[in-house]
Amino acid sequence: MNLKGFFKKFRLKTREFFRDEYGGNIVEYALLVGFALFIFFIIISVVTSMLDWTIGLSNDFFEVFK
């Protein structure tokens, strides 16, 4: 497939995607992406708080032997 054919097919698919009669595709995809980002940031915040907690425990452990 040459480059011109690829761009023509890409343009056709994007036009078909945006001119969908049902209109729910973009909203559904946006909601799914937003929910996935929300869950991702929750997981990242939990992991970083666990790492901070373990660093605090290790600092307290080494202060006992000083």
ChimeraX attribute file (.defattr): number of C-alpha atoms within 10 A of each C-alpha:
attribute: neighborCount
match mode: 1-to-1
recipient: residues
	/A:1	5
	/A:2	6
	/A:3	8
	/A:4	9
	/A:5	10
	/A:6	11
	/A:7	11
	/A:8	10
	/A:9	12
	/A:10	12
	/A:11	12
	/A:12	11
	/A:13	12
	/A:14	10
	/A:15	11
	/A:16	11
	/A:17	13
	/A:18	11
	/A:19	10
	/A:20	11
	/A:21	9
	/A:22	7
	/A:23	11
	/A:24	10
	/A:25	13
	/A:26	13
	/A:27	10
	/A:28	11
	/A:29	11
	/A:30	12
	/A:31	12
	/A:32	12
	/A:33	12
	/A:34	12
	/A:35	12
	/A:36	12
	/A:37	12
	/A:38	11
	/A:39	12
	/A:40	11
	/A:41	12
	/A:42	11
	/A:43	12
	/A:44	11
	/A:45	12
	/A:46	11
	/A:47	12
	/A:48	11
	/A:49	12
	/A:50	12
	/A:51	12
	/A:52	12
	/A:53	12
	/A:54	12
	/A:55	12
	/A:56	11
	/A:57	12
	/A:58	11
	/A:59	11
	/A:60	11
	/A:61	11
	/A:62	9
	/A:63	9
	/A:64	7
	/A:65	6
	/A:66	5
